[in-house]
Amino acid sequence: METLFDLISNTQNVQEIIRWGGYVALIAIVFAETGLFFGFFLPGDSLLVTAGLFAAKGDLNIVYLFLLITAAAIIGDATGFEIGRLTGKRIFAREDSWLFKKNHLERTQAFYEKHGGKTIVIARFMPIVRTFAPLVAGVAGMQYRRFALFNIFGGIAWVGSMLGIGYFLGRVIPNIEKYIHIVIIVVIFLSILPGIVSYIKSGHWKRWFEKGRAVKS
């Protein structure tokens, strides 16, 4: 939940990041979020949707955005995979710090064990999980050719859909930039929705609720 609140509190800064850094900032952030474990807190979804809005206004080129950011997302995942392959299971022994949270890694590993290779595609649309998924795949020894296929497909789908949402809204809704904070919050909610559904299905909330009732009684 803290990560969600952090993302929402940063919605007003997303536009400034794009205005200040343009293509370079977008490429760097997407690469870091997808390829480096300390990039889990970066607002990838909201950044791409906002970039699509900028492109709709003519401030950025939508074709350049798609090509450059897709490349950054694919290279980022490939980097994360290589880090996981080289570090192996030693990464699970790393102590928590501001830049590294072992529980994120462990949750992603459980997700990977459940969904297999398609995790690389699914994770693109899930904050935090998309940062650690390629790392876990590398640790698990996933065949690189298979990983690369999922990586390329997922990168194209994620970047294309996020940019497309922003570009479409910017084209059809006048002055949509005035309501960008609402758009970003909706995008964030939709991106964490699979995690919420998975949590509900797991039944953990029932055990938490029953424990709370036991304490009160």
LONULO-785896 format. One record per residue: residue in three letters; x, y, z of N, C-alpha, C in turn. Coordinates in steps of 0.1 Angstrom, whole numbers, always signed. Layout:
// LONULO-785896
residuo=Ala; npx=X; npy=Y; npz=Z; capx=X; capy=Y; capz=Z; cpx=X; cpy=Y; cpz=Z
...
***
This chain:
// LONULO-785896
residuo=Met; npx=+8; npy=-12; npz=+0; capx=+0; capy=+0; capz=+0; cpx=+9; cpy=+13; cpz=+0
residuo=Glu; npx=+20; npy=+12; npz=+7; capx=+29; capy=+24; capz=+7; cpx=+33; cpy=+28; cpz=-7
residuo=Thr; npx=+36; npy=+18; npz=-15; capx=+40; capy=+20; capz=-29; cpx=+29; cpy=+27; cpz=-36
residuo=Leu; npx=+17; npy=+23; npz=-34; capx=+6; capy=+29; capz=-41; cpx=+5; cpy=+43; cpz=-38
residuo=Phe; npx=+5; npy=+46; npz=-25; capx=+4; capy=+60; capz=-20; cpx=+16; cpy=+68; cpz=-26
residuo=Asp; npx=+28; npy=+62; npz=-26; capx=+39; capy=+70; capz=-32; cpx=+37; cpy=+73; cpz=-46
residuo=Leu; npx=+31; npy=+64; npz=-54; capx=+29; capy=+66; capz=-68; cpx=+18; cpy=+77; cpz=-70
residuo=Ile; npx=+8; npy=+77; npz=-62; capx=-3; capy=+87; capz=-63; cpx=+3; cpy=+100; cpz=-59
residuo=Ser; npx=+11; npy=+101; npz=-49; capx=+17; capy=+114; capz=-45; cpx=+26; cpy=+120; cpz=-55
residuo=Asn; npx=+31; npy=+111; npz=-64; capx=+41; capy=+116; capz=-74; cpx=+34; cpy=+119; cpz=-88
residuo=Thr; npx=+21; npy=+118; npz=-88; capx=+14; capy=+120; capz=-101; cpx=+16; cpy=+134; cpz=-107
residuo=Gln; npx=+17; npy=+144; npz=-98; capx=+19; capy=+158; capz=-103; cpx=+34; cpy=+160; cpz=-108
residuo=Asn; npx=+43; npy=+151; npz=-103; capx=+57; capy=+153; capz=-108; cpx=+60; cpy=+146; cpz=-121
residuo=Val; npx=+51; npy=+137; npz=-125; capx=+53; capy=+129; capz=-137; cpx=+54; cpy=+139; cpz=-149
residuo=Gln; npx=+45; npy=+148; npz=-150; capx=+46; capy=+158; capz=-161; cpx=+59; cpy=+166; cpz=-162
residuo=Glu; npx=+63; npy=+170; npz=-150; capx=+76; capy=+177; capz=-149; cpx=+88; cpy=+169; cpz=-153
residuo=Ile; npx=+87; npy=+156; npz=-150; capx=+98; capy=+147; capz=-154; cpx=+99; cpy=+147; cpz=-169
residuo=Ile; npx=+88; npy=+146; npz=-176; capx=+88; capy=+145; capz=-190; cpx=+92; cpy=+159; cpz=-196
residuo=Arg; npx=+87; npy=+170; npz=-191; capx=+90; capy=+183; capz=-196; cpx=+105; cpy=+185; cpz=-194
residuo=Trp; npx=+111; npy=+181; npz=-183; capx=+125; capy=+184; capz=-180; cpx=+134; cpy=+175; cpz=-188
residuo=Gly; npx=+131; npy=+162; npz=-188; capx=+140; capy=+152; capz=-194; cpx=+137; cpy=+147; cpz=-208
residuo=Gly; npx=+124; npy=+148; npz=-212; capx=+120; capy=+144; capz=-225; cpx=+123; cpy=+129; cpz=-227
residuo=Tyr; npx=+127; npy=+126; npz=-239; capx=+130; capy=+112; capz=-243; cpx=+140; cpy=+105; cpz=-234
residuo=Val; npx=+151; npy=+113; npz=-231; capx=+162; capy=+107; capz=-223; cpx=+157; cpy=+102; cpz=-209
residuo=Ala; npx=+149; npy=+111; npz=-203; capx=+143; capy=+107; capz=-190; cpx=+134; cpy=+95; cpz=-191
residuo=Leu; npx=+126; npy=+95; npz=-201; capx=+117; capy=+84; capz=-202; cpx=+124; cpy=+70; cpz=-205
residuo=Ile; npx=+134; npy=+71; npz=-213; capx=+142; capy=+59; capz=-216; cpx=+149; cpy=+54; cpz=-203
residuo=Ala; npx=+155; npy=+64; npz=-196; capx=+163; capy=+60; capz=-184; cpx=+154; cpy=+54; cpz=-173
residuo=Ile; npx=+142; npy=+60; npz=-171; capx=+133; capy=+55; capz=-161; cpx=+128; cpy=+41; cpz=-164
residuo=Val; npx=+123; npy=+39; npz=-177; capx=+118; capy=+26; capz=-181; cpx=+129; cpy=+16; cpz=-180
residuo=Phe; npx=+141; npy=+19; npz=-184; capx=+152; capy=+9; capz=-183; cpx=+154; cpy=+5; cpz=-168
residuo=Ala; npx=+155; npy=+15; npz=-160; capx=+158; capy=+13; capz=-146; cpx=+147; cpy=+5; cpz=-139
residuo=Glu; npx=+134; npy=+8; npz=-142; capx=+123; capy=+1; capz=-136; cpx=+122; cpy=-14; cpz=-140
residuo=Thr; npx=+126; npy=-16; npz=-153; capx=+125; capy=-30; capz=-158; cpx=+138; cpy=-38; cpz=-156
residuo=Gly; npx=+149; npy=-31; npz=-155; capx=+162; capy=-38; capz=-155; cpx=+170; cpy=-38; cpz=-142
residuo=Leu; npx=+167; npy=-29; npz=-133; capx=+175; capy=-27; capz=-121; cpx=+166; cpy=-29; cpz=-109
residuo=Phe; npx=+170; npy=-38; npz=-99; capx=+161; capy=-41; capz=-88; cpx=+157; cpy=-29; cpz=-80
residuo=Phe; npx=+166; npy=-18; npz=-80; capx=+162; capy=-6; capz=-72; cpx=+153; cpy=+3; cpz=-79
residuo=Gly; npx=+148; npy=-1; npz=-91; capx=+139; capy=+8; capz=-99; cpx=+125; cpy=+4; cpz=-96
residuo=Phe; npx=+122; npy=-4; npz=-86; capx=+108; capy=-9; capz=-84; cpx=+98; cpy=+2; cpz=-80
residuo=Phe; npx=+103; npy=+13; npz=-75; capx=+95; capy=+24; capz=-70; cpx=+91; cpy=+34; cpz=-82
residuo=Leu; npx=+97; npy=+33; npz=-93; capx=+95; capy=+42; capz=-104; cpx=+81; cpy=+41; cpz=-110
residuo=Pro; npx=+75; npy=+52; npz=-114; capx=+61; capy=+52; capz=-119; cpx=+61; cpy=+49; cpz=-134
residuo=Gly; npx=+64; npy=+37; npz=-139; capx=+64; capy=+34; capz=-153; cpx=+51; cpy=+36; cpz=-160
residuo=Asp; npx=+40; npy=+30; npz=-155; capx=+27; capy=+31; capz=-161; cpx=+23; cpy=+45; cpz=-163
residuo=Ser; npx=+23; npy=+53; npz=-152; capx=+18; capy=+66; capz=-153; cpx=+27; cpy=+75; cpz=-162
residuo=Leu; npx=+39; npy=+72; npz=-162; capx=+49; capy=+80; capz=-170; cpx=+46; cpy=+77; cpz=-185
residuo=Leu; npx=+43; npy=+65; npz=-189; capx=+40; capy=+62; capz=-203; cpx=+27; cpy=+68; cpz=-207
residuo=Val; npx=+17; npy=+67; npz=-199; capx=+4; capy=+72; capz=-202; cpx=+5; cpy=+88; cpz=-204
residuo=Thr; npx=+12; npy=+94; npz=-195; capx=+14; capy=+108; capz=-196; cpx=+22; cpy=+112; cpz=-209
residuo=Ala; npx=+32; npy=+104; npz=-212; capx=+40; capy=+106; capz=-224; cpx=+30; cpy=+105; cpz=-236
residuo=Gly; npx=+21; npy=+96; npz=-236; capx=+11; capy=+95; capz=-247; cpx=+3; cpy=+107; cpz=-248
residuo=Leu; npx=-1; npy=+113; npz=-237; capx=-8; capy=+126; capz=-237; cpx=+0; cpy=+137; cpz=-243
residuo=Phe; npx=+13; npy=+138; npz=-240; capx=+21; capy=+148; capz=-245; cpx=+23; cpy=+146; cpz=-260
residuo=Ala; npx=+23; npy=+133; npz=-265; capx=+24; capy=+131; capz=-279; cpx=+11; cpy=+135; cpz=-286
residuo=Ala; npx=+0; npy=+133; npz=-280; capx=-13; capy=+137; capz=-286; cpx=-13; cpy=+152; cpz=-288
residuo=Lys; npx=-6; npy=+160; npz=-279; capx=-6; capy=+174; capz=-281; cpx=+4; cpy=+179; cpz=-291
residuo=Gly; npx=+13; npy=+170; npz=-295; capx=+23; capy=+173; capz=-304; cpx=+37; cpy=+177; cpz=-298
residuo=Asp; npx=+38; npy=+175; npz=-285; capx=+50; capy=+178; capz=-278; cpx=+61; cpy=+168; cpz=-279
residuo=Leu; npx=+56; npy=+155; npz=-282; capx=+65; capy=+144; capz=-284; cpx=+60; cpy=+136; cpz=-296
residuo=Asn; npx=+69; npy=+129; npz=-303; capx=+66; capy=+121; capz=-314; cpx=+62; cpy=+107; cpz=-310
residuo=Ile; npx=+50; npy=+103; npz=-313; capx=+45; capy=+90; capz=-308; cpx=+53; cpy=+78; cpz=-314
residuo=Val; npx=+57; npy=+79; npz=-326; capx=+65; capy=+68; capz=-332; cpx=+79; cpy=+67; cpz=-325
residuo=Tyr; npx=+86; npy=+78; npz=-323; capx=+98; capy=+78; capz=-316; cpx=+97; cpy=+72; cpz=-302
residuo=Leu; npx=+86; npy=+77; npz=-296; capx=+83; capy=+72; capz=-282; cpx=+82; cpy=+57; cpz=-282
residuo=Phe; npx=+74; npy=+52; npz=-290; capx=+72; capy=+37; capz=-290; cpx=+84; cpy=+30; cpz=-293
residuo=Leu; npx=+92; npy=+34; npz=-303; capx=+104; capy=+26; capz=-307; cpx=+115; cpy=+27; cpz=-296
residuo=Leu; npx=+117; npy=+39; npz=-291; capx=+128; capy=+41; capz=-281; cpx=+125; cpy=+35; cpz=-268
residuo=Ile; npx=+112; npy=+37; npz=-263; capx=+109; capy=+31; capz=-250; cpx=+107; cpy=+16; cpz=-250
residuo=Thr; npx=+102; npy=+11; npz=-261; capx=+101; capy=-4; capz=-263; cpx=+115; cpy=-10; cpz=-262
residuo=Ala; npx=+124; npy=-4; npz=-269; capx=+138; capy=-8; capz=-268; cpx=+144; cpy=-8; cpz=-254
residuo=Ala; npx=+141; npy=+3; npz=-247; capx=+145; capy=+4; capz=-233; cpx=+139; cpy=-6; cpz=-224
residuo=Ala; npx=+126; npy=-9; npz=-226; capx=+119; capy=-19; capz=-218; cpx=+125; cpy=-33; cpz=-221
residuo=Ile; npx=+128; npy=-36; npz=-233; capx=+133; capy=-50; capz=-237; cpx=+147; cpy=-51; cpz=-232
residuo=Ile; npx=+155; npy=-41; npz=-234; capx=+169; capy=-42; capz=-229; cpx=+170; cpy=-42; cpz=-214
residuo=Gly; npx=+160; npy=-35; npz=-208; capx=+160; capy=-35; capz=-193; cpx=+157; cpy=-49; cpz=-188
residuo=Asp; npx=+147; npy=-56; npz=-193; capx=+144; capy=-69; capz=-189; cpx=+155; cpy=-79; cpz=-191
residuo=Ala; npx=+162; npy=-77; npz=-203; capx=+174; capy=-86; capz=-206; cpx=+185; cpy=-83; cpz=-196
residuo=Thr; npx=+186; npy=-71; npz=-191; capx=+197; capy=-68; capz=-181; cpx=+193; cpy=-74; cpz=-168
residuo=Gly; npx=+180; npy=-73; npz=-164; capx=+176; capy=-79; capz=-151; cpx=+178; cpy=-94; cpz=-152
residuo=Phe; npx=+175; npy=-100; npz=-163; capx=+177; capy=-115; capz=-165; cpx=+191; cpy=-119; cpz=-163
residuo=Glu; npx=+200; npy=-111; npz=-169; capx=+215; capy=-114; capz=-168; cpx=+219; cpy=-112; cpz=-153
residuo=Ile; npx=+214; npy=-102; npz=-146; capx=+218; capy=-100; capz=-132; cpx=+214; cpy=-112; cpz=-124
residuo=Gly; npx=+202; npy=-117; npz=-127; capx=+197; capy=-129; capz=-119; cpx=+205; cpy=-141; cpz=-123
residuo=Arg; npx=+208; npy=-143; npz=-135; capx=+216; capy=-154; capz=-139; cpx=+230; cpy=-154; cpz=-133
residuo=Leu; npx=+236; npy=-143; npz=-132; capx=+250; capy=-141; capz=-126; cpx=+250; cpy=-143; cpz=-111
residuo=Thr; npx=+240; npy=-137; npz=-105; capx=+240; capy=-137; capz=-90; cpx=+234; cpy=-150; cpz=-84
residuo=Gly; npx=+225; npy=-156; npz=-92; capx=+219; capy=-168; capz=-87; cpx=+211; cpy=-166; cpz=-74
residuo=Lys; npx=+210; npy=-177; npz=-67; capx=+202; capy=-176; capz=-54; cpx=+208; cpy=-168; cpz=-44
residuo=Arg; npx=+220; npy=-163; npz=-46; capx=+227; capy=-154; capz=-36; cpx=+219; cpy=-141; cpz=-34
residuo=Ile; npx=+211; npy=-137; npz=-44; capx=+204; capy=-125; capz=-43; cpx=+193; cpy=-126; cpz=-32
residuo=Phe; npx=+188; npy=-138; npz=-29; capx=+178; capy=-140; capz=-19; cpx=+184; cpy=-138; cpz=-5
residuo=Ala; npx=+197; npy=-139; npz=-4; capx=+204; capy=-137; capz=+9; cpx=+207; cpy=-122; cpz=+12
residuo=Arg; npx=+205; npy=-114; npz=+2; capx=+208; capy=-99; capz=+4; cpx=+198; cpy=-93; cpz=+14
residuo=Glu; npx=+204; npy=-85; npz=+23; capx=+197; capy=-78; capz=+33; cpx=+188; cpy=-67; cpz=+28
residuo=Asp; npx=+177; npy=-64; npz=+34; capx=+168; capy=-53; capz=+30; cpx=+175; cpy=-40; cpz=+31
residuo=Ser; npx=+172; npy=-31; npz=+22; capx=+177; capy=-17; capz=+23; cpx=+166; cpy=-9; cpz=+16
residuo=Trp; npx=+169; npy=+4; npz=+16; capx=+160; capy=+14; capz=+9; cpx=+158; cpy=+10; cpz=-5
residuo=Leu; npx=+169; npy=+5; npz=-11; capx=+169; capy=+2; capz=-26; cpx=+166; cpy=-12; cpz=-29
residuo=Phe; npx=+164; npy=-21; npz=-19; capx=+161; capy=-35; capz=-21; cpx=+152; cpy=-40; cpz=-10
residuo=Lys; npx=+141; npy=-47; npz=-15; capx=+132; capy=-53; capz=-6; cpx=+130; cpy=-68; cpz=-9
residuo=Lys; npx=+135; npy=-76; npz=+0; capx=+135; capy=-91; capz=-3; cpx=+121; cpy=-97; cpz=-5
residuo=Asn; npx=+112; npy=-91; npz=+2; capx=+98; capy=-96; capz=+1; cpx=+92; cpy=-94; cpz=-13
residuo=His; npx=+96; npy=-83; npz=-20; capx=+92; capy=-82; capz=-34; cpx=+98; cpy=-93; cpz=-42
residuo=Leu; npx=+110; npy=-96; npz=-40; capx=+116; capy=-107; capz=-48; cpx=+110; cpy=-120; cpz=-45
residuo=Glu; npx=+107; npy=-123; npz=-32; capx=+100; capy=-136; capz=-29; cpx=+86; cpy=-137; cpz=-34
residuo=Arg; npx=+79; npy=-126; npz=-34; capx=+65; capy=-126; capz=-40; cpx=+66; cpy=-128; cpz=-55
residuo=Thr; npx=+75; npy=-122; npz=-61; capx=+77; capy=-124; capz=-75; cpx=+81; cpy=-138; cpz=-79
residuo=Gln; npx=+89; npy=-144; npz=-70; capx=+93; capy=-158; capz=-72; cpx=+81; cpy=-167; cpz=-72
residuo=Ala; npx=+72; npy=-165; npz=-62; capx=+60; capy=-173; capz=-60; cpx=+51; cpy=-171; cpz=-72
residuo=Phe; npx=+50; npy=-159; npz=-77; capx=+42; capy=-156; capz=-89; cpx=+48; cpy=-164; cpz=-101
residuo=Tyr; npx=+61; npy=-164; npz=-103; capx=+68; capy=-170; capz=-114; cpx=+66; cpy=-185; cpz=-113
residuo=Glu; npx=+67; npy=-191; npz=-101; capx=+65; capy=-205; capz=-99; cpx=+50; cpy=-210; cpz=-103
residuo=Lys; npx=+41; npy=-201; npz=-101; capx=+27; capy=-204; capz=-104; cpx=+24; cpy=-202; cpz=-119
residuo=His; npx=+29; npy=-192; npz=-125; capx=+26; capy=-189; capz=-139; cpx=+36; cpy=-192; cpz=-150
residuo=Gly; npx=+48; npy=-195; npz=-145; capx=+59; capy=-199; capz=-155; cpx=+63; cpy=-188; cpz=-163
residuo=Gly; npx=+67; npy=-191; npz=-176; capx=+73; capy=-182; capz=-185; cpx=+64; cpy=-170; cpz=-188
residuo=Lys; npx=+51; npy=-172; npz=-188; capx=+42; capy=-161; capz=-192; cpx=+42; cpy=-150; cpz=-181
residuo=Thr; npx=+49; npy=-153; npz=-170; capx=+50; capy=-142; capz=-160; cpx=+57; cpy=-130; cpz=-166
residuo=Ile; npx=+67; npy=-132; npz=-175; capx=+74; capy=-121; capz=-181; cpx=+65; cpy=-112; cpz=-188
residuo=Val; npx=+55; npy=-117; npz=-194; capx=+45; capy=-109; capz=-201; cpx=+35; cpy=-102; cpz=-191
residuo=Ile; npx=+29; npy=-111; npz=-183; capx=+20; capy=-106; capz=-173; cpx=+26; cpy=-95; cpz=-164
residuo=Ala; npx=+38; npy=-97; npz=-160; capx=+45; capy=-88; capz=-150; cpx=+46; cpy=-74; cpz=-156
residuo=Arg; npx=+47; npy=-73; npz=-169; capx=+48; capy=-60; capz=-175; cpx=+38; cpy=-50; cpz=-170
residuo=Phe; npx=+26; npy=-55; npz=-167; capx=+15; capy=-47; capz=-163; cpx=+12; cpy=-46; cpz=-148
residuo=Met; npx=+22; npy=-51; npz=-141; capx=+21; capy=-51; capz=-126; cpx=+33; cpy=-44; cpz=-120
residuo=Pro; npx=+31; npy=-33; npz=-114; capx=+42; capy=-25; capz=-107; cpx=+49; cpy=-35; cpz=-97
residuo=Ile; npx=+62; npy=-32; npz=-95; capx=+71; capy=-40; capz=-87; cpx=+74; cpy=-54; cpz=-92
residuo=Val; npx=+64; npy=-61; npz=-96; capx=+66; capy=-75; capz=-101; cpx=+73; cpy=-74; cpz=-114
residuo=Arg; npx=+71; npy=-64; npz=-123; capx=+78; capy=-63; capz=-135; cpx=+93; cpy=-60; cpz=-133
residuo=Thr; npx=+96; npy=-54; npz=-122; capx=+110; capy=-51; capz=-119; cpx=+118; cpy=-64; cpz=-116
residuo=Phe; npx=+111; npy=-73; npz=-108; capx=+118; capy=-85; capz=-103; cpx=+116; cpy=-97; cpz=-111
residuo=Ala; npx=+106; npy=-97; npz=-120; capx=+103; capy=-109; capz=-128; cpx=+115; cpy=-114; cpz=-137
residuo=Pro; npx=+122; npy=-105; npz=-144; capx=+133; capy=-110; capz=-152; cpx=+145; cpy=-114; cpz=-143
residuo=Leu; npx=+146; npy=-108; npz=-132; capx=+156; capy=-112; capz=-122; cpx=+154; cpy=-127; cpz=-117
residuo=Val; npx=+141; npy=-129; npz=-114; capx=+137; capy=-143; capz=-109; cpx=+139; cpy=-153; cpz=-120
residuo=Ala; npx=+135; npy=-149; npz=-133; capx=+137; capy=-158; capz=-144; cpx=+151; cpy=-162; cpz=-146
residuo=Gly; npx=+160; npy=-152; npz=-144; capx=+175; capy=-155; capz=-145; cpx=+180; cpy=-164; cpz=-135
residuo=Val; npx=+175; npy=-162; npz=-122; capx=+179; capy=-170; capz=-111; cpx=+174; cpy=-185; cpz=-113
residuo=Ala; npx=+162; npy=-186; npz=-119; capx=+155; capy=-199; capz=-121; cpx=+162; cpy=-207; cpz=-133
residuo=Gly; npx=+170; npy=-200; npz=-140; capx=+177; capy=-207; capz=-152; cpx=+168; cpy=-208; cpz=-164
residuo=Met; npx=+159; npy=-199; npz=-166; capx=+150; capy=-200; capz=-177; cpx=+158; cpy=-199; cpz=-190
residuo=Gln; npx=+155; npy=-207; npz=-200; capx=+162; capy=-207; capz=-213; cpx=+161; cpy=-193; cpz=-219
residuo=Tyr; npx=+172; npy=-187; npz=-223; capx=+172; capy=-173; capz=-227; cpx=+164; cpy=-171; cpz=-240
residuo=Arg; npx=+164; npy=-180; npz=-249; capx=+156; capy=-179; capz=-261; cpx=+141; cpy=-177; cpz=-258
residuo=Arg; npx=+137; npy=-186; npz=-249; capx=+123; capy=-185; capz=-245; cpx=+120; cpy=-172; cpz=-237
residuo=Phe; npx=+129; npy=-168; npz=-229; capx=+128; capy=-156; capz=-221; cpx=+127; cpy=-144; cpz=-231
residuo=Ala; npx=+135; npy=-144; npz=-241; capx=+136; capy=-133; capz=-251; cpx=+123; cpy=-131; cpz=-258
residuo=Leu; npx=+116; npy=-142; npz=-262; capx=+104; capy=-142; capz=-269; cpx=+93; cpy=-135; cpz=-260
residuo=Phe; npx=+92; npy=-139; npz=-247; capx=+83; capy=-133; capz=-238; cpx=+86; cpy=-119; cpz=-236
residuo=Asn; npx=+99; npy=-116; npz=-235; capx=+104; capy=-102; capz=-232; cpx=+100; cpy=-93; cpz=-243
residuo=Ile; npx=+103; npy=-97; npz=-255; capx=+99; capy=-88; capz=-267; cpx=+84; cpy=-86; cpz=-268
residuo=Phe; npx=+77; npy=-97; npz=-267; capx=+62; capy=-96; capz=-268; cpx=+57; cpy=-87; cpz=-257
residuo=Gly; npx=+61; npy=-90; npz=-245; capx=+56; capy=-82; capz=-233; cpx=+60; cpy=-67; cpz=-234
residuo=Gly; npx=+72; npy=-64; npz=-239; capx=+77; capy=-51; capz=-240; cpx=+68; cpy=-43; cpz=-250
residuo=Ile; npx=+66; npy=-49; npz=-261; capx=+58; capy=-42; capz=-272; cpx=+44; cpy=-40; cpz=-267
residuo=Ala; npx=+38; npy=-50; npz=-260; capx=+24; capy=-49; capz=-255; cpx=+22; cpy=-38; cpz=-245
residuo=Trp; npx=+32; npy=-38; npz=-235; capx=+31; capy=-29; capz=-224; cpx=+33; cpy=-14; cpz=-229
residuo=Val; npx=+44; npy=-12; npz=-236; capx=+46; capy=+2; capz=-240; cpx=+35; cpy=+7; cpz=-250
residuo=Gly; npx=+32; npy=-2; npz=-259; capx=+21; capy=+1; capz=-269; cpx=+8; cpy=+5; cpz=-263
residuo=Ser; npx=+4; npy=-3; npz=-253; capx=-9; capy=-1; capz=-246; cpx=-9; cpy=+11; cpz=-238
residuo=Met; npx=+2; npy=+13; npz=-230; capx=+2; capy=+25; capz=-221; cpx=+3; cpy=+38; cpz=-229
residuo=Leu; npx=+12; npy=+39; npz=-239; capx=+13; capy=+50; capz=-248; cpx=+0; cpy=+52; cpz=-255
residuo=Gly; npx=-6; npy=+41; npz=-260; capx=-19; capy=+42; capz=-267; cpx=-30; cpy=+48; cpz=-259
residuo=Ile; npx=-31; npy=+44; npz=-247; capx=-42; capy=+49; capz=-238; cpx=-40; cpy=+64; cpz=-237
residuo=Gly; npx=-28; npy=+69; npz=-234; capx=-26; capy=+83; capz=-232; cpx=-28; cpy=+91; cpz=-245
residuo=Tyr; npx=-24; npy=+85; npz=-256; capx=-25; capy=+92; capz=-269; cpx=-40; cpy=+92; cpz=-273
residuo=Phe; npx=-47; npy=+82; npz=-271; capx=-61; capy=+81; capz=-275; cpx=-69; cpy=+91; cpz=-266
residuo=Leu; npx=-67; npy=+92; npz=-253; capx=-74; capy=+101; capz=-244; cpx=-71; cpy=+116; cpz=-248
residuo=Gly; npx=-58; npy=+118; npz=-252; capx=-54; capy=+131; capz=-255; cpx=-60; cpy=+136; cpz=-268
residuo=Arg; npx=-64; npy=+127; npz=-277; capx=-70; capy=+130; capz=-290; cpx=-85; cpy=+132; cpz=-289
residuo=Val; npx=-91; npy=+124; npz=-280; capx=-106; capy=+125; capz=-280; cpx=-112; cpy=+133; cpz=-269
residuo=Ile; npx=-104; npy=+136; npz=-258; capx=-110; capy=+144; capz=-247; cpx=-102; cpy=+158; cpz=-246
residuo=Pro; npx=-109; npy=+168; npz=-249; capx=-103; capy=+182; capz=-249; cpx=-98; cpy=+185; cpz=-235
residuo=Asn; npx=-86; npy=+191; npz=-234; capx=-80; capy=+195; capz=-221; cpx=-79; cpy=+184; cpz=-211
residuo=Ile; npx=-76; npy=+172; npz=-216; capx=-75; capy=+161; capz=-207; cpx=-63; cpy=+162; cpz=-197
residuo=Glu; npx=-53; npy=+170; npz=-201; capx=-42; capy=+172; capz=-192; cpx=-45; cpy=+179; cpz=-179
residuo=Lys; npx=-57; npy=+186; npz=-179; capx=-61; capy=+192; capz=-166; cpx=-66; cpy=+181; cpz=-156
residuo=Tyr; npx=-69; npy=+170; npz=-161; capx=-73; capy=+159; capz=-152; cpx=-64; cpy=+147; cpz=-152
residuo=Ile; npx=-51; npy=+150; npz=-155; capx=-41; capy=+140; capz=-156; cpx=-40; cpy=+132; cpz=-143
residuo=His; npx=-41; npy=+138; npz=-132; capx=-40; capy=+131; capz=-119; cpx=-51; cpy=+120; cpz=-117
residuo=Ile; npx=-63; npy=+123; npz=-123; capx=-73; capy=+113; capz=-122; cpx=-70; cpy=+101; cpz=-131
residuo=Val; npx=-65; npy=+105; npz=-143; capx=-61; capy=+94; capz=-153; cpx=-51; cpy=+85; cpz=-147
residuo=Ile; npx=-41; npy=+91; npz=-141; capx=-29; capy=+83; capz=-136; cpx=-34; cpy=+74; cpz=-124
residuo=Ile; npx=-42; npy=+80; npz=-115; capx=-47; capy=+72; capz=-104; cpx=-55; cpy=+60; cpz=-109
residuo=Val; npx=-63; npy=+62; npz=-120; capx=-71; capy=+51; capz=-126; cpx=-61; cpy=+40; cpz=-131
residuo=Val; npx=-51; npy=+45; npz=-138; capx=-41; capy=+36; capz=-144; cpx=-34; cpy=+28; cpz=-133
residuo=Ile; npx=-30; npy=+35; npz=-122; capx=-24; capy=+28; capz=-111; cpx=-33; cpy=+17; cpz=-105
residuo=Phe; npx=-45; npy=+21; npz=-103; capx=-55; capy=+11; capz=-98; cpx=-56; cpy=-1; cpz=-107
residuo=Leu; npx=-58; npy=+1; npz=-120; capx=-59; capy=-10; capz=-129; cpx=-47; cpy=-19; cpz=-129
residuo=Ser; npx=-35; npy=-12; npz=-128; capx=-23; capy=-20; capz=-128; cpx=-21; cpy=-29; cpz=-116
residuo=Ile; npx=-26; npy=-25; npz=-104; capx=-25; capy=-33; capz=-92; cpx=-37; cpy=-42; cpz=-90
residuo=Leu; npx=-47; npy=-41; npz=-99; capx=-59; capy=-49; capz=-98; cpx=-56; cpy=-64; cpz=-98
residuo=Pro; npx=-48; npy=-68; npz=-107; capx=-45; capy=-83; capz=-108; cpx=-39; cpy=-88; cpz=-94
residuo=Gly; npx=-31; npy=-80; npz=-88; capx=-25; capy=-83; capz=-75; cpx=-36; cpy=-84; cpz=-64
residuo=Ile; npx=-46; npy=-75; npz=-65; capx=-57; capy=-75; capz=-55; cpx=-65; cpy=-87; cpz=-57
residuo=Val; npx=-68; npy=-90; npz=-69; capx=-76; capy=-102; capz=-72; cpx=-69; cpy=-115; cpz=-68
residuo=Ser; npx=-56; npy=-115; npz=-70; capx=-48; capy=-127; capz=-66; cpx=-48; cpy=-129; cpz=-51
residuo=Tyr; npx=-47; npy=-117; npz=-44; capx=-47; capy=-117; capz=-29; cpx=-61; cpy=-122; cpz=-24
residuo=Ile; npx=-72; npy=-118; npz=-30; capx=-85; capy=-122; capz=-26; cpx=-87; cpy=-137; cpz=-28
residuo=Lys; npx=-83; npy=-142; npz=-40; capx=-84; capy=-156; capz=-43; cpx=-76; cpy=-165; cpz=-34
residuo=Ser; npx=-64; npy=-159; npz=-29; capx=-55; capy=-167; capz=-21; cpx=-62; cpy=-171; cpz=-7
residuo=Gly; npx=-71; npy=-162; npz=-3; capx=-78; capy=-165; capz=+10; cpx=-70; cpy=-159; cpz=+22
residuo=His; npx=-59; npy=-152; npz=+19; capx=-51; capy=-146; capz=+30; cpx=-60; cpy=-136; cpz=+38
residuo=Trp; npx=-69; npy=-128; npz=+31; capx=-77; capy=-118; capz=+38; cpx=-86; cpy=-125; cpz=+48
residuo=Lys; npx=-91; npy=-137; npz=+45; capx=-100; capy=-144; capz=+54; cpx=-93; cpy=-147; cpz=+67
residuo=Arg; npx=-80; npy=-152; npz=+66; capx=-73; capy=-155; capz=+78; cpx=-70; cpy=-143; cpz=+86
residuo=Trp; npx=-67; npy=-132; npz=+79; capx=-64; capy=-119; capz=+86; cpx=-77; cpy=-114; cpz=+93
residuo=Phe; npx=-88; npy=-116; npz=+87; capx=-101; capy=-112; capz=+93; cpx=-104; cpy=-120; cpz=+105
residuo=Glu; npx=-103; npy=-134; npz=+103; capx=-105; capy=-143; capz=+114; cpx=-96; cpy=-140; cpz=+126
residuo=Lys; npx=-83; npy=-137; npz=+123; capx=-74; capy=-134; capz=+134; cpx=-78; cpy=-121; cpz=+141
residuo=Gly; npx=-83; npy=-111; npz=+134; capx=-88; capy=-99; capz=+140; cpx=-100; cpy=-101; cpz=+149
residuo=Arg; npx=-109; npy=-110; npz=+145; capx=-121; capy=-113; capz=+153; cpx=-117; cpy=-120; cpz=+165
residuo=Ala; npx=-107; npy=-129; npz=+164; capx=-102; capy=-137; capz=+176; cpx=-96; cpy=-128; cpz=+186
residuo=Val; npx=-89; npy=-117; npz=+182; capx=-82; capy=-108; capz=+191; cpx=-93; cpy=-100; cpz=+198
residuo=Lys; npx=-103; npy=-95; npz=+191; capx=-114; capy=-87; capz=+197; cpx=-122; cpy=-95; cpz=+207
residuo=Ser; npx=-124; npy=-108; npz=+204; capx=-132; capy=-116; capz=+213; cpx=-124; cpy=-120; cpz=+226
***
